[in-house]
Amino acid sequence: MKACEIQGGFGIDSLQVVERAEPRPGAGQALVRMRAWSLNYRDLLLVKGNYNPKLKLPFTPLSDGAGEVVAVGDGVTRVKPGDRVAGIFMQSWLDGAVTEAKAASALGGAIAGVAAEQMLFDAEGLVHVPDHLNFDEAATLPCAAVTAWHALVSHGHVKAGDTVLVQGTGGVSIFALQFALLSGACVIATSSSDDKLARVLQLGASDGINYKTTPEWGKRVRELTGGQGVDHVVEVGGAGTLGESLRAVRMGGDISLIGVLASGGQFNPVPILMKSVRVQGIFVGSRSMFEAMNRAISQKQLRPTVDRVFSLADIRDAFRHMESGTHFGKIVVRA
């Protein structure tokens, strides 16, 4: 079978497709034939050596993928051959709060990832994917979708009538837009591209703000909300955008801190105090969150936004596409 590894050093050009022996499931394990994978910004950081410069190579990247169970080991009752499944991001985070031990089971980072045609999983680390999704779509769920769900639903308790601000048009932000709309909330989106803003309006956002032409976009958000500010901010920028997010959020509002895409910037923590804002770090989510999200996706027949699909042989091109920042939604690699 084929697998992808980072070999010889960091960088996109270090990605190699290699041949491996087919694994066999042991007790408690399930063997999954992977049909598709999706990329996250974390994967790009890892491949380039920015996520963990001390990572031992060769290493199998990617946390997100979906496929079908082909065999199970002794004692497995959670899944059976033929089931359509995806692995959860942290293989040991089934429910409750995250811990250091659970975080140490994160695929494609703390432990080897899923970029192989056949993967062994602990059966408890798998979830069934919604029936109406194809494998390309299902492969987008484990990290970006669960992160957005955790931020807005499990943590943020978004409800009808709320206003949500999403930043950019990457995987987490587009899922956050979809889940917010699913809950009856209003969505304002930011982007540096007017073309992408036109697309988020087509998806249902009420307003779009170009942060290049409107650098004080937090002020514009307050204008759009009658001077009140938004109830929720899905913050994927980090220090480079957090100041404007604090300007944009309402008194007593909620900021879910997810990414570190924007460098630089000055961060003044005083508004957190003066506005009584909740700032919560969101590191993906548990299996129970994943399953709750899948029930909502199935009920509403929601479909993820897939930007482009690449073959495993062209995985370097998929990463270069992510590096370009031109994607809208999720980048998928198909087996």
Secondary structure, 3 states (H helix, E strand, C coil): CEEEEECCCCCHHHEEEEECCCCCCCCCEEEEEEEEEECCHHHHHHHCCCCCCCCCCCECCCCEEEEEEEEECCCCCCCCCCCEEEECCECCCCCCCCCHHHHCCEECCCECCCCECEEEEEHHHEEECCCCCCHHHHCCHHHHHHHHHHHHHHHCCCCCCCEEEEECCCHHHHHHHHHHHHCCCEEEEEECCHHHHHHHHHHCCCEEEECCCCCCHHHHHHHHCCCCCEEEEEECCCHHHHHHHHHHEEEEEEEEECCCCCCCCCCCCHHHHHCCCEEEECCCCCHHHHHHHHHHHHHHCCCCCEEEEEEHHHHHHHHHHHHHCCCCCEEEEEC
